[in-house]
Amino acid sequence: MKSQVALVRCRDYNQEEVYRAVREAVGLIGGIERYVKPGENVLLKVNMLAPANPERAITTHPSIVRAMIELVKEADGRPLIGDCPGFEGQPNIGLYSSICSKTGIKEVAEEGGAEIVHLSSESCEVENPQGYAFKRFTLAKSVAECVISLPKLKTHQLTLFTGAVKNNFGLIPGKLKREWHLRLIRPEDFSQMLVDLLACIKPRLVVMDGVVGMEGEGPRGGRPREIGALIASSDPVAVDAIACAIVGIPPLEVPTTRLANEQGLGIGDLSRIEVLGKKIEEMRVEGFKRPLGAEIYFRIPRPFMRLMRKLLTARPIVDEKRCKRCLVCVEHCPPGAISMDKRHPLIDYEKCIMCYCCHELCPNDAIYLSRFTLQVLR
């Protein structure tokens, strides 16, 4: 059986253009009434990683969220908006509110009459009997019965690509994300956790923001890249596969896609995906930059990964000129490998697990990744 994925061109974030494209994409796969029941609470799960302007392509663009609010209301659903940003760490309603404001989410929620929920405020234990390796998760307690995922198309230093499958990680309270990174050092293990999380909570619908994605050192430190695509499906794995195909990443090279495909949680094989709307060939992006950390790591043959990982993977480096001594990197480092001296943070590479949380969450772009090893390999 094939998964259906809608692929629609959307050239910019003009609200009328986005309305048209979102309606077309959801319409191609059955219309919003197929996914939302009257009177139902519907969580629009956005990517709200950090307090960044929408133009930086770090977070789901608010125009996509605004269009989805309208669609949910047309189906007589009650739209809620939420995320557990890694930047928030411990539950902090003031910080969460500032992230919502900076990303433009608060404004469109008020305009559309949607409620923003603070997902990190309460958590609960959820059994996951279908999980391959992880049978229990601590999740945000206020997750609605219907989840519509609105991921951003981006690269990722640890998992190569972040999209629909990875967006579920935002249902885990921010303070617990560090524990998962500390526990699961290998990208393969971390990816298996994400796949098991998908088995625990599968969004009813995914609409991916690929109008402007991120290439290079994602999910925060990369560069915005015009792609011009909206991708929608009830299969998160197939959404990621089509997104990767558009930007030139072999879908099954992405561990989350490959593992989910192998374990029957979605379709990652392009030959088993029916694309509705535009053809992949019409939407391809040439010269899309892959993330340095993952690019090196995924070149290493699996038997040598453990031995070679610290030698060949990119290291986080502190840019002293950009550093504002905000301590975000110190507070969010899973193994406690970062400390502050009189001038700037110091990274203990013996403790560093190369999770890149510091690079991902630094609000001042003061942590970059060393390119030395990439040059050696080339």
C-alpha distance (Angstrom), angle and dihedral (degrees) to the residues before:
residue distance angle dihedral
M1 . . .
K2 3.80 . .
S3 3.80 128.4 .
Q4 3.78 116.9 -129.6
V5 3.79 119.1 -133.3
A6 3.80 125.7 -177.0
L7 3.79 115.1 -142.1
V8 3.79 114.9 -169.5
R9 3.79 131.7 172.7
C10 3.81 116.3 -120.1
R11 3.79 112.0 171.5
D12 3.81 100.7 -170.3
Y13 3.80 144.9 -4.9
N14 3.80 97.0 -94.6
Q15 3.80 100.9 141.3
E16 3.80 95.4 -128.6
E17 3.81 91.1 50.0
V18 3.80 90.9 48.6
Y19 3.82 92.4 48.7
R20 3.78 89.7 52.6
A21 3.79 94.6 47.1
V22 3.81 96.0 44.9
R23 3.80 91.8 48.7
E24 3.78 91.3 48.1
A25 3.81 93.5 48.1
V26 3.81 95.1 48.5
G27 3.80 90.5 41.6
L28 3.79 91.8 56.1
I29 3.81 90.5 60.2
G30 3.78 97.6 45.7
G31 3.80 107.4 -68.5
I32 3.79 130.8 -90.3
E33 3.83 93.2 -75.7
R34 3.79 87.8 68.2
Y35 3.81 90.3 63.2
V36 3.80 106.4 30.0
K37 3.80 126.0 56.3
P38 3.83 121.9 -153.4
G39 3.80 112.2 -90.1
E40 3.80 93.6 13.5
N41 3.81 123.3 139.3
V42 3.80 106.3 -122.9
L43 3.79 121.2 -164.4
L44 3.80 113.1 -150.6
K45 3.80 98.3 -153.9
V46 3.79 104.9 -153.7
N47 3.80 129.9 -175.7
M48 3.79 102.8 -112.9
L49 3.81 98.7 160.7
A50 3.80 98.9 157.6
P51 3.83 142.4 -11.1
A52 3.80 97.4 -79.1
N53 3.79 134.7 140.4
P54 3.83 112.3 -101.7
E55 3.82 91.0 -118.5
R56 3.81 90.4 69.7
A57 3.82 90.6 68.2
I58 3.80 92.6 -132.2
T59 3.81 95.9 118.2
T60 3.80 138.7 34.2
H61 3.79 106.9 -76.6
P62 3.83 112.7 -109.9
S63 3.81 92.4 -130.7
I64 3.82 89.3 64.7
V65 3.80 89.7 49.9
R66 3.83 91.3 48.1
A67 3.79 91.6 53.2
M68 3.80 92.2 48.7
I69 3.81 91.3 50.0
E70 3.79 88.3 58.5
L71 3.80 93.7 47.4
V72 3.80 92.5 50.4
K73 3.80 91.2 49.1
E74 3.81 91.0 49.4
A75 3.81 87.4 58.3
D76 3.84 88.6 50.2
G77 3.79 91.5 -110.7
R78 3.80 124.4 140.9
P79 3.83 109.4 -119.3
L80 3.80 119.0 -141.3
I81 3.80 123.9 179.1
G82 3.77 125.9 -152.6
D83 3.79 153.3 139.0
C84 3.79 139.0 171.2
P85 3.82 100.1 -125.4
G86 3.77 115.1 -152.1
F87 3.80 86.5 -139.3
E88 3.81 90.4 64.6
G89 3.80 95.5 62.4
Q90 3.80 107.1 172.5
P91 3.84 111.5 30.3
N92 3.79 105.9 -79.4
I93 3.79 116.3 166.1
G94 3.81 92.6 -169.2
L95 3.80 93.2 53.9
Y96 3.80 91.1 43.0
S97 3.79 90.5 52.7
S98 3.81 91.1 51.0
I99 3.82 90.6 51.2
C100 3.82 89.8 51.2
S101 3.81 90.1 50.5
K102 3.80 96.8 45.7
T103 3.81 93.4 49.2
G104 3.80 92.7 49.7
I105 3.80 92.9 -116.7
K106 3.80 95.3 115.9
E107 3.81 92.6 55.1
V108 3.80 95.8 51.6
A109 3.81 91.2 44.0
E110 3.80 90.2 56.1
E111 3.80 92.0 44.7
G112 3.78 93.1 49.5
G113 3.78 98.4 39.9
A114 3.81 94.8 -115.9
E115 3.81 125.1 145.6
I116 3.79 120.6 -123.8
V117 3.80 110.6 -142.0
H118 3.79 124.0 -156.1
L119 3.80 97.8 -133.9
S120 3.81 95.7 -177.0
S121 3.80 93.7 58.8
E122 3.82 94.5 85.2
S123 3.79 132.9 17.0
C124 3.79 137.6 -171.8
E125 3.80 139.1 -167.9
V126 3.80 115.0 -105.2
E127 3.80 124.4 -167.3
N128 3.79 115.8 -132.8
P129 3.82 108.4 -166.9
Q130 3.82 92.1 165.6
G131 3.80 92.3 57.8
Y132 3.80 116.4 117.6
A133 3.81 95.5 -146.7
F134 3.80 107.9 -7.1
K135 3.79 116.1 59.6
R136 3.80 100.9 176.4
F137 3.79 137.0 40.4
T138 3.78 136.1 -174.8
L139 3.79 105.4 -135.0
A140 3.78 139.1 173.9
K141 3.81 106.4 -78.0
S142 3.81 96.4 -141.5
V143 3.82 96.8 60.4
A144 3.82 105.6 139.8
E145 3.79 124.1 -125.0
C146 3.79 89.3 -108.6
V147 3.80 119.6 48.7
I148 3.79 121.8 -170.3
S149 3.79 109.9 -170.6
L150 3.82 118.9 -144.5
P151 3.83 104.0 -174.5
K152 3.79 128.3 175.1
L153 3.81 120.7 -124.4
K154 3.81 104.1 -117.8
T155 3.77 143.9 141.4
H156 3.79 119.4 -112.2
Q157 3.79 129.8 -151.7
L158 3.80 94.5 -141.7
T159 3.82 105.1 33.3
L160 3.85 98.6 26.2
F161 3.80 92.0 -127.7
T162 3.79 134.3 34.0
G163 3.77 121.8 -161.2
A164 3.78 137.3 112.2
V165 3.82 99.4 -14.9
K166 3.81 93.9 45.6
N167 3.82 91.9 45.8
N168 3.80 88.6 73.3
F169 3.82 88.6 68.3
G170 3.80 85.4 76.1
L171 3.82 88.7 71.6
I172 3.81 88.9 69.3
P173 3.84 112.0 85.4
G174 3.78 111.5 -103.5
K175 3.80 95.9 -116.8
L176 3.82 90.3 58.5
K177 3.79 95.8 50.6
R178 3.81 89.8 77.0
E179 3.80 90.5 56.8
W180 3.80 91.6 55.0
H181 3.81 91.4 49.5
L182 3.79 91.1 49.3
R183 3.78 92.9 47.0
L184 3.81 97.2 44.3
I185 3.80 109.4 45.6
R186 3.81 98.8 159.7
P187 3.82 115.2 77.8
E188 3.80 89.1 -133.6
D189 3.81 92.3 57.1
F190 3.79 93.2 43.8
S191 3.80 89.5 49.6
Q192 3.79 91.6 51.1
M193 3.79 88.7 54.9
L194 3.82 89.6 53.0
V195 3.79 90.6 49.9
D196 3.81 91.4 49.7
L197 3.79 88.2 49.0
L198 3.81 87.5 55.8
A199 3.81 88.4 54.2
C200 3.81 87.6 53.3
I201 3.81 96.9 47.6
K202 3.79 119.8 15.1
P203 3.80 115.4 -176.8
R204 3.77 114.3 -123.6
L205 3.80 90.7 -137.6
V206 3.81 136.1 11.1
V207 3.81 125.0 -157.0
M208 3.80 110.1 -179.9
D209 3.79 122.1 -153.3
G210 3.78 103.1 -135.1
V211 3.79 96.9 147.8
V212 3.79 89.4 105.7
G213 3.79 113.8 5.4
M214 3.78 133.4 178.7
E215 3.80 126.6 -104.4
G216 3.79 131.2 -176.5
E217 3.78 120.1 20.7
G218 3.80 99.0 15.5
P219 2.92 155.5 -166.7
R220 3.82 89.4 50.8
G221 3.78 111.9 -10.3
G222 3.81 99.5 52.6
R223 3.78 131.7 96.5
P224 3.81 127.7 -92.8
R225 3.80 110.8 -108.7
E226 3.81 125.2 -167.6
I227 3.79 109.8 -124.6
G228 3.79 103.3 154.0
A229 3.79 98.7 -147.9
L230 3.77 140.8 127.1
I231 3.80 114.8 -167.1
A232 3.81 122.9 -166.8
S233 3.80 135.5 178.2
S234 3.78 144.2 131.4
D235 3.83 86.4 -118.6
P236 3.84 111.5 76.7
V237 3.81 91.8 -170.1
A238 3.80 92.4 55.2
V239 3.82 90.5 48.3
D240 3.80 90.1 56.0
A241 3.80 91.2 46.1
I242 3.80 93.1 54.0
A243 3.80 92.2 44.4
C244 3.80 90.5 52.6
A245 3.79 92.0 47.4
I246 3.80 89.9 54.4
V247 3.81 93.5 54.0
G248 3.80 96.3 40.5
I249 3.81 101.7 -103.2
P250 3.83 112.7 132.1
P251 3.83 101.0 -119.2
L252 3.79 96.8 -137.6
E253 3.81 90.2 52.4
V254 3.82 86.9 70.9
P255 3.82 105.0 86.0
T256 3.81 96.0 -144.1
T257 3.80 91.0 52.8
R258 3.79 94.3 44.3
L259 3.81 95.1 47.1
A260 3.80 93.9 45.2
N261 3.80 90.1 48.5
E262 3.81 92.3 49.8
Q263 3.80 92.7 47.0
G264 3.80 95.8 49.0
L265 3.81 97.9 -112.4
G266 3.80 94.2 123.3
I267 3.77 143.5 -29.2
G268 3.80 119.5 -77.7
D269 3.82 97.2 160.1
L270 3.82 108.2 98.7
S271 3.81 91.5 -148.3
R272 3.80 88.8 64.3
I273 3.81 96.9 49.0
E274 3.80 122.5 90.4
V275 3.79 109.2 -149.1
L276 3.81 115.2 -152.5
G277 3.79 122.3 -162.7
K278 3.79 115.5 8.4
K279 3.79 122.1 23.8
I280 3.78 120.3 -116.4
E281 3.81 89.6 -119.4
E282 3.81 90.7 59.3
M283 3.79 92.5 53.4
R284 3.80 103.5 41.8
V285 3.81 118.4 134.9
E286 3.80 116.5 -147.8
G287 3.80 124.4 -143.5
F288 3.79 96.2 14.2
K289 3.82 108.5 174.6
R290 3.78 117.8 -125.1
P291 3.83 120.8 -146.7
L292 3.79 115.3 -87.8
G293 3.80 97.6 -135.5
A294 3.79 95.5 49.7
E295 3.80 93.8 37.2
I296 3.79 90.6 61.5
Y297 3.78 96.7 38.9
F298 3.79 96.0 50.4
R299 3.81 91.4 52.4
I300 3.80 90.9 63.8
P301 3.83 114.9 94.7
R302 3.80 108.3 -113.5
P303 3.83 96.9 -115.8
F304 3.82 89.4 59.6
M305 3.81 98.6 42.4
R306 3.79 97.0 97.5
L307 3.81 93.5 47.9
M308 3.79 96.9 42.7
R309 3.78 103.5 34.9
K310 3.80 100.2 93.8
L311 3.78 92.0 39.8
L312 3.79 97.7 50.8
T313 3.80 107.5 26.6
A314 3.78 119.8 92.5
R315 3.79 117.7 -93.5
P316 3.80 124.9 -138.5
I317 3.81 111.4 -115.8
V318 3.82 126.8 -166.6
D319 3.81 116.4 -126.0
E320 3.80 100.3 -147.3
K321 3.81 93.4 -163.0
R322 3.79 93.1 57.5
C323 3.80 97.4 39.4
K324 3.82 114.2 109.1
R325 3.81 95.1 -175.9
C326 3.82 91.4 -118.2
L327 3.86 91.6 148.3
V328 3.82 93.7 -136.2
C329 3.82 91.0 127.2
V330 3.80 91.6 49.2
E331 3.81 93.2 48.8
H332 3.81 95.7 46.2
C333 3.83 101.7 41.1
P334 3.85 104.7 117.6
P335 3.84 97.3 -150.5
G336 3.81 94.9 36.0
A337 3.80 91.3 -116.0
I338 3.82 94.9 145.2
S339 3.79 125.7 75.9
M340 3.79 132.4 169.5
D341 3.76 123.7 -116.5
K342 3.81 125.1 -176.3
R343 3.81 94.0 -75.1
H344 3.79 112.7 23.9
P345 3.82 144.0 -20.4
L346 3.78 119.4 -63.4
I347 3.81 120.5 -146.8
D348 3.80 119.5 -147.8
Y349 3.81 101.9 -149.6
E350 3.79 91.6 -167.3
K351 3.80 87.8 65.6
C352 3.81 97.2 33.5
I353 3.83 112.4 109.6
M354 3.84 95.0 -168.5
C355 3.81 93.5 -118.6
Y356 3.83 89.5 137.7
C357 3.81 93.8 -142.0
C358 3.82 88.8 138.2
H359 3.80 91.3 53.8
E360 3.79 91.0 44.1
L361 3.80 97.6 50.0
C362 3.83 105.2 33.2
P363 3.83 104.4 120.6
N364 3.81 92.3 -156.2
D365 3.82 99.8 48.4
A366 3.79 86.8 -119.8
I367 3.81 95.8 141.0
Y368 3.78 119.4 68.9
L369 3.79 133.7 171.1
S370 3.79 124.0 -105.9
R371 3.80 114.1 -111.9
F372 3.80 95.6 -165.1
T373 3.80 96.1 100.1
L374 3.80 92.6 48.7
Q375 3.79 90.5 54.5
V376 3.81 90.4 49.9
L377 3.81 91.6 52.9
R378 3.77 91.9 49.7
